[in-house]
Amino acid sequence: MGAGASDIAEVGGELAGPVIPHYENLFLEAVARTLRVSGLMAAYKATGLTARQLADTLYATARGLKHSSPNREAFVAGMTVAIRAMCAPLGKDA
C-alpha cells in the first residue's frame, strides 16, 4: 500500500460508518432466508447449524476468495465449488 493509502482507508471507514455493515447484514439475512426456503436446512438439521451460520460461512468464503483469486473467473470457480459443496445434501440435480 502506498503512502497515504492507509489514511484513505481509515477515513473511508469513518465516513461510511455503520452503512456498510448494515447492508452486509441485510444481504446475509437475505441469503439465510433463501437457504431456509430452499429445503437445504432440513439436510443440515442434525448438525445444529442455522441458516445464518451457513450464510456467514459462504460470505467468509467469498471474502477469502476475493482476496486470493487472481481474477473474476477464479473467484466464480471457487464460489461454485463452495456452493456445490454446501448444497450437496440436496442431491446431484440441486
N, C-alpha and C positions, 0 to 999 in steps of 0.2 A: 504494500500500500504506500502510495506516495505521501510526501509531506502534506499535511492538511486534510488528507482523506479521512483520517480517524475523527477529526473535528467535524467534518461534514456529516459523517455517520452519526456522531453523537447529537449534533443539532437536529438532524433529521428525526431521530428518535424522540427528542424533546418536542419537536413541532407536531409530530403525528400523535403523540400522547397515547391515549388508550384506543385510538381509532383502529389501528392495525390489529391488535389483539382482539378487539371486539368483532371485527369481520372474520378473523381466523376462527373464532369461536362459533360464529353463525355458520360458517362453512362446515366446520366439524360436526355441528349439530345436524346439518342437512345430510351429511354423509351417514351419520348414525341413524337418522330416520330412514334413509334409503336401505340401510342394512337391516333394520327392524322389519320392514315390509317385504324384504326380498325372500324371506324364508331361510336365510342363512343362519339366523340366530338360533333356530331350532337345532341345527347341527352343532352349534357351539354351547348349547345349554349345559351339558355335562361338565364343561370346563369352568363354568362360572364367569366367563368373560362377558362383558357387556358390549353393546353396540358402540358405545362411546370409546371403550378401550380399543376395539378393532379400528375405529375411525382414527383415533390418535396414533395407532401403530402404522396405518397407511400414510398418515401425514408425516410421521417421523421418517418413514422410508423415503417418501418423496423429497423431504428436505435433504436427507443424506445423498440421494441420487442426484439432486440438483447441483450439489457442490462437487460431486465426484465424477459426474458424466462429462465427457469431452464435448458432447453435442446433444441436440434435442432427440435425435434418433436413439442414442444410447439411453437417455432418460426414459423415453417411451418404452423401450425394450425392457428396461429394469422394472418399471412400474407394471408392465404387462405380466412379468413373472410374479411379482408380489401379489397382484390381484388374482391371478390364476391360482396361486398357492392358497390364498385366503378363501377363495370360492371353491376350492377342490371338493369340500364336503357336499356341494350341490350336485356333483356328478359331472361326467365327461362333457355333457352338452350345455353346461351352465355358462 
